């Protein structure tokens, strides 16, 4: 008597169900470890402040920082400054990613263009952004545009390099196959090059997402009347160290949220790509 046949859908459901349970347990352990490490850090911080008897303008206690956090949340100043920085970050990241992706694709397909432009691109990255930020403020003013340009310049290079690397990593045999099938340039881009280079491209976006926050703060440090960088500068001038800690913690949280958003998009896009590949093979 033959054994009952198990359908592919049933087997896939069982496997993915077990994988989902393991993944949930893994996420739970990571969350517990994160919370435990955070509590330990706050405890050590409190002990150091208590034993050293530091004044608040040198090293505030976690309680003092929490109190200052409550004040800036109550008067809504933290939300307004965070919104300004977030707009600058998103606009700069989008602008820098757009130009970096377009130029990176062109350089990946043209060795001549790479040889001509590479020295200038490398030279632009050798100049510290902090040094040229005042010049950008003179050119573009003290408003939103100068901060967006600073963000774009910071995120430009890592996304550019990953774009060139990702596009050049596409299998040559698949490119020849697309040519044999007489696929158009747009079909080759969307059906072959983008899916194949996607993991490398997203890695560049992860780096750019975190660097864009630094770019916004650098621009706000030079000239601004709002934003988290302005809040940091205000805390420095007034010796309001708890406010500096609040602004720094908000910047870290903002960078984590941006990185997590890109990582989530990576999971969704790569899962869709794997499903399309498995569907084509079935």
C-alpha positions as CSV (number, residue, x, y, z in Angstrom):
1,X,0.0,0.0,0.0
2,X,1.6,3.3,-1.1
3,X,2.1,6.2,1.3
4,X,-0.3,9.2,0.9
5,X,1.1,12.0,-1.3
6,X,1.6,15.3,0.4
7,X,0.9,18.3,-1.8
8,X,3.5,20.9,-2.3
9,X,1.2,23.6,-0.9
10,X,0.7,21.6,2.4
11,X,4.4,21.0,2.7
12,X,5.2,24.6,2.1
13,X,2.7,25.7,4.7
14,X,4.1,23.4,7.3
15,X,7.7,24.6,6.7
16,X,6.8,28.2,6.6
17,X,4.7,27.8,9.8
18,X,7.7,26.3,11.7
19,X,9.9,29.0,10.3
20,X,7.5,31.7,11.5
21,X,7.4,30.2,15.0
22,X,11.2,30.1,15.2
23,X,11.4,33.6,13.9
24,X,8.9,34.9,16.5
25,X,10.9,33.3,19.3
26,X,14.1,34.8,17.9
27,X,12.5,38.3,17.8
28,X,11.3,37.8,21.3
29,X,14.8,36.9,22.6
30,X,16.3,39.9,20.8
31,X,13.7,42.3,22.3
32,X,14.3,40.9,25.7
33,X,18.1,41.2,25.3
34,X,17.7,44.8,24.1
35,X,15.5,45.8,27.0
36,X,17.8,44.1,29.5
37,X,20.9,45.8,28.1
38,X,19.1,49.2,28.2
39,X,18.1,48.7,31.8
40,X,21.7,47.7,32.7
41,X,23.0,50.8,30.9
42,X,20.6,53.1,32.8
43,X,21.6,51.5,36.1
44,X,25.3,51.9,35.4
45,X,24.7,55.5,34.3
46,X,22.8,56.3,37.5
47,X,25.6,54.7,39.7
48,X,28.3,56.7,37.9
49,X,26.4,60.0,38.4
50,X,25.7,59.2,42.1
51,X,29.3,58.1,42.9
52,X,30.9,60.9,41.0
53,X,28.5,63.5,42.3
54,X,28.6,65.3,38.9
55,X,26.6,68.5,38.4
56,X,23.8,68.3,35.8
57,X,25.6,70.4,33.3
58,X,28.5,67.9,33.3
59,X,26.7,64.6,33.4
60,X,22.9,64.6,34.2
61,X,21.2,61.6,35.7
62,X,18.7,59.5,33.7
63,X,16.0,61.1,35.9
64,X,17.1,64.6,34.9
65,X,17.1,63.7,31.2
66,X,13.7,62.1,31.6
67,X,12.4,65.2,33.3
68,X,13.8,67.4,30.5
69,X,12.2,65.1,27.9
70,X,8.9,65.5,29.5
71,X,9.2,69.3,29.4
72,X,10.0,69.4,25.6
73,X,7.3,66.9,24.9
74,X,4.8,69.0,26.9
75,X,5.6,72.3,25.2
76,X,5.7,70.4,21.7
77,X,9.1,71.9,20.9
78,X,10.6,68.4,20.5
79,X,8.0,67.4,17.9
80,X,8.4,70.6,15.9
81,X,12.2,70.3,15.8
82,X,12.0,66.6,15.0
83,X,9.6,67.2,12.1
84,X,12.0,69.8,10.6
85,X,14.9,67.4,10.7
86,X,12.9,64.5,9.4
87,X,11.8,66.6,6.4
88,X,15.4,67.5,5.7
89,X,16.5,63.9,6.0
90,X,13.9,62.5,3.8
91,X,14.3,65.1,1.1
92,X,18.1,64.9,1.2
93,X,18.0,61.1,1.1
94,X,15.6,61.1,-1.8
95,X,17.6,63.6,-3.8
96,X,21.0,62.0,-3.1
97,X,19.7,58.5,-3.8
98,X,18.1,59.6,-7.1
99,X,21.3,61.2,-8.5
100,X,23.5,58.4,-7.1
101,X,21.4,55.7,-8.6
102,X,21.2,57.3,-12.1
103,X,24.9,58.2,-12.2
104,X,25.9,54.8,-10.7
105,X,23.9,53.0,-13.4
106,X,25.6,55.1,-16.1
107,X,29.1,54.4,-14.6
108,X,28.4,50.7,-14.4
109,X,27.8,50.5,-18.1
110,X,30.5,52.9,-19.2
111,X,34.2,52.4,-18.3
112,X,35.1,55.6,-20.1
113,X,32.6,57.7,-18.0
114,X,34.0,56.0,-14.9
115,X,37.6,56.9,-15.7
116,X,36.6,60.5,-16.4
117,X,34.3,61.1,-13.4
118,X,35.9,58.9,-10.8
119,X,38.7,61.3,-9.8
120,X,36.2,64.2,-9.3
121,X,33.8,62.0,-7.3
122,X,36.6,60.8,-5.0
123,X,37.9,64.3,-4.7
124,X,34.5,65.5,-3.6
125,X,34.4,62.8,-0.9
126,X,37.9,63.8,0.4
127,X,36.5,67.2,1.5
128,X,34.8,67.0,4.9
129,X,31.2,68.0,4.7
130,X,31.5,70.1,7.8
131,X,34.1,72.2,6.0
132,X,32.0,72.8,2.9
133,X,28.6,73.2,4.7
134,X,29.2,77.0,5.4
135,X,29.8,77.4,1.7
136,X,26.6,75.6,0.8
137,X,24.7,77.9,3.3
138,X,26.1,80.9,1.4
139,X,25.1,79.5,-2.0
140,X,21.7,78.1,-1.0
141,X,20.7,80.2,2.0
142,X,19.9,79.3,5.6
143,X,16.6,77.6,4.8
144,X,15.6,74.1,4.0
145,X,17.5,73.8,0.7
146,X,21.0,74.0,2.2
147,X,20.3,71.2,4.7
148,X,18.8,69.0,1.9
149,X,21.9,69.5,-0.2
150,X,24.2,68.6,2.7
151,X,22.2,65.4,3.3
152,X,22.3,64.6,-0.4
153,X,26.1,65.0,-0.6
154,X,26.6,62.7,2.4
155,X,24.4,59.9,1.2
156,X,25.5,60.2,-2.5
157,X,28.8,58.3,-2.4
158,X,27.8,55.0,-0.6
159,X,24.7,54.7,-2.7
160,X,26.7,55.4,-5.9
161,X,29.3,52.7,-5.1
162,X,26.7,50.1,-4.3
163,X,24.7,50.9,-7.4
164,X,27.8,50.4,-9.6
165,X,28.7,47.2,-7.7
166,X,25.2,45.8,-7.9
167,X,24.7,46.5,-11.6
168,X,28.1,45.0,-12.5
169,X,27.3,41.9,-10.5
170,X,24.5,40.9,-12.9
171,X,25.3,37.6,-14.6
172,X,26.7,38.2,-18.1
173,X,25.0,35.1,-19.4
174,X,21.6,36.5,-18.4
175,X,22.4,39.7,-20.1
176,X,23.2,37.8,-23.3
177,X,19.9,35.9,-22.9
178,X,18.0,39.2,-22.7
179,X,19.8,40.3,-25.9
180,X,18.9,37.1,-27.6
181,X,15.3,37.5,-26.7
182,X,15.5,41.1,-28.2
183,X,14.4,42.6,-24.9
184,X,14.3,46.4,-24.8
185,X,16.5,48.5,-22.6
186,X,13.7,49.1,-20.1
187,X,12.8,45.4,-20.0
188,X,16.4,44.5,-19.3
189,X,16.5,47.1,-16.5
190,X,13.3,46.1,-14.8
191,X,13.3,42.4,-15.4
192,X,17.0,41.6,-14.9
193,X,19.3,44.3,-13.6
194,X,17.1,45.8,-10.9
195,X,16.0,42.4,-9.3
196,X,19.6,41.0,-9.6
197,X,21.2,44.1,-8.1
198,X,18.5,44.7,-5.5
199,X,20.4,43.3,-2.4
200,X,23.4,45.4,-3.0
201,X,21.4,48.5,-3.8
202,X,19.4,48.2,-0.6
203,X,22.6,47.8,1.4
204,X,23.6,51.2,0.0
205,X,20.3,52.7,1.0
206,X,20.8,51.3,4.6
207,X,24.1,53.2,4.9
208,X,22.6,56.3,3.3
209,X,19.6,56.3,5.6
210,X,21.8,56.6,8.7
211,X,24.2,59.1,7.2
212,X,21.4,61.4,6.1
213,X,20.7,62.1,9.8
214,X,24.3,63.2,10.2
215,X,23.9,65.4,7.2
216,X,20.9,67.2,8.5
217,X,22.6,67.9,11.9
218,X,25.7,69.2,10.2
219,X,23.6,71.6,8.1
220,X,21.6,72.7,11.1
221,X,24.8,73.3,13.2
222,X,26.0,75.8,10.6
223,X,22.9,77.9,10.3
224,X,19.4,77.1,11.4
225,X,16.5,78.3,13.7
226,X,14.9,74.9,14.0
227,X,15.7,71.2,13.9
228,X,17.4,68.7,16.3
229,X,20.8,70.1,15.4
230,X,19.6,73.5,16.4
231,X,18.3,72.0,19.6
232,X,21.8,70.5,20.3
233,X,23.4,73.8,19.6
234,X,20.9,75.6,21.9
235,X,21.6,73.1,24.7
236,X,25.4,73.6,24.3
237,X,25.1,77.4,24.5
238,X,22.9,77.3,27.5
239,X,24.8,74.5,29.2
240,X,21.6,72.5,29.2
241,X,23.2,69.1,29.1
242,X,19.9,67.2,29.7
243,X,18.5,68.9,26.5
244,X,21.6,67.7,24.6
245,X,21.0,64.2,25.8
246,X,17.3,64.4,24.7
247,X,18.3,65.6,21.3
248,X,20.9,63.0,20.8
249,X,18.5,60.2,21.9
250,X,15.9,61.5,19.4
251,X,18.5,61.5,16.6
252,X,19.5,57.9,17.4
253,X,15.8,56.9,17.4
254,X,15.3,58.7,14.1
255,X,18.2,56.9,12.5
256,X,17.0,53.6,13.9
257,X,13.6,54.2,12.4
258,X,15.0,55.0,9.0
259,X,17.3,52.0,9.0
260,X,14.4,49.8,10.1
261,X,12.2,51.1,7.4
262,X,14.8,50.3,4.7
263,X,15.4,46.8,6.3
264,X,11.6,46.2,6.3
265,X,11.4,47.2,2.6
266,X,14.3,44.9,1.9
267,X,12.5,41.9,3.4
268,X,9.3,42.7,1.5
269,X,11.1,43.2,-1.9
270,X,13.4,40.2,-1.5
271,X,10.6,38.0,-0.4
272,X,8.6,39.0,-3.4
273,X,11.6,38.3,-5.6
274,X,12.1,34.8,-4.1
275,X,8.4,34.0,-4.5
276,X,8.5,35.1,-8.1
277,X,11.5,32.9,-8.8
278,X,10.0,29.9,-7.0
279,X,6.8,30.4,-8.8
280,X,8.6,30.5,-12.1
281,X,10.4,27.3,-11.3
282,X,7.3,25.4,-10.2
